[in-house]
């Protein structure tokens, strides 16, 4: 009965560590200690209990990896931004250095004109030609 008590105390302490560190691996080990403690009521061999601890930890971890990989169906940010090429934005005012501030994707971006043929830049709608990490490159719509 003392080994059963050990497993349940270990499960409780490791579960508290999970609450403090917020690490899912502590929760997996805690659940495995609980299962090993429950199995100690039926199996007296320490080796069998340790095998159950290791196997249940591995099983929980494999389930966690499987669930995590199924959740990865979302599109990366770079792909989402590539889909925005060709969309239109409104430029309200151009600065002297061919740059402007535009509202895009819920944020204020710095934008520049891709090329000019010598004419002055006028406010209005422009298409996104390229997305750089820190600014948008626009062409006339």
Secondary structure, 3 states (H helix, E strand, C coil): CHHHHHHHHHHHHHHHHHHHHCCHHHHHHHHHHHHHHHHCCCCCCHHHHHHHHHHHHHHHHHHHHHHHHHCCCCCCHHHHHHCCCCCEEEECCCCCCCEEEEEECCEEEEEEECCCCCCCCCCEEEEEEEECCCEEEEEEC
